[in-house]
Amino acid sequence: MTEHERTQCATLAALLHAGALVGLWGFALSAISAAVLALLMPDLSFTATLSFGCAALLGLLERYFAFRLRFDEKLFDGLARGHVVSLLSLDVALERLGLRTAPRAERGLEERMRATRQLLRRHAVVVVCQSLMFVLALMTETLR
């Protein structure tokens, strides 16, 4: 890998590390929603129950995305630091661990980075949806 590519990997790893705050927010929304449902469900309105339930269920998808992003962060950090020596060795390692099927064609760094940024955007969208469901639940209970 070139110095420029290593710098790109380090920058993306730093972005993913910073994005972990979004995951923390999503986890907090999930935990609070689940706790509210467990403790207060009989006293909640139908809309609030549904909204808290949606926020908690979206938390499952959010946790999957957060896990994948954390994994990608470590891989890009490894590429940046030289611990992962090449994309081919990364693909071989992923295949041997059963995390990836044998690639038809080698994926380049740009394609991998684009896919990770897309995953980061999807994670943010899920957390925004969780936040909206949580706010809707709070508003319906406040107005009740």
C-alpha positions, -999 to 999 in steps of 0.1 A, spaced: 0 0 0 11 35 -7 15 62 19 -15 80 5 -36 48 8 -25 43 44 -34 79 52 -69 73 37 -73 42 58 -62 60 90 -86 89 82 -115 65 77 -106 46 109 -107 80 127 -141 88 112 -155 54 123 -141 60 158 -158 93 160 -190 78 147 -191 55 176 -208 83 195 -238 78 172 -238 41 182 -237 51 219 -267 73 214 -286 45 196 -277 20 223 -290 45 250 -323 50 231 -327 12 229 -320 6 265 -342 34 277 -371 23 254 -368 -13 266 -367 -2 302 -398 20 298 -417 -8 281 -407 -33 308 -417 -10 337 -445 11 324 -462 -7 294 -496 -11 310 -497 27 317 -486 38 283 -508 49 254 -510 26 224 -490 51 203 -463 54 230 -460 17 234 -457 12 196 -431 40 193 -410 28 222 -413 -7 208 -401 5 174 -372 24 189 -362 -8 208 -365 -30 178 -346 -6 156 -319 -9 183 -312 -45 171 -304 -32 136 -284 -4 151 -263 -28 172 -256 -49 140 -244 -18 122 -224 -6 152 -207 -40 154 -198 -40 116 -185 -4 118 -163 -12 148 -150 -42 130 -143 -21 99 -126 5 120 -101 -20 133 -95 -34 99 -88 1 84 -67 9 114 -47 -23 107 -43 -14 71 -31 21 81 -6 8 106 7 -20 84 -6 -48 106 -27 -59 77 -1 -60 49 -24 -61 18 -60 -63 7 -54 -98 -6 -42 -110 28 -72 -94 44 -95 -112 20 -78 -145 27 -81 -140 65 -118 -131 62 -124 -161 40 -106 -185 64 -126 -171 93 -158 -177 74 -166 -140 73 -165 -137 35 -169 -161 6 -141 -165 -19 -141 -133 -39 -148 -134 -76 -126 -104 -82 -104 -85 -58 -121 -54 -43 -100 -23 -44 -95 1 -15 -118 27 -29 -147 3 -32 -141 -9 4 -140 26 17 -172 35 -2 -190 5 12 -179 14 47 -191 50 43 -224 37 30 -227 15 61 -219 45 83 -247 65 66 -272 36 71 -263 34 107 -269 72 111 -303 68 94 -313 40 118 -303 61 148 -323 91 134 -354 69 130 -349 56 166 -347 91 178 -378 101 160 -397 71 174 -385 80 209 -395 116 206 -429 106 192 -434 83 222 -424 111 246 -447 136 229 -477 113 229 -473 106 266 -468 143 275 -499 153 255 -520 126 271 
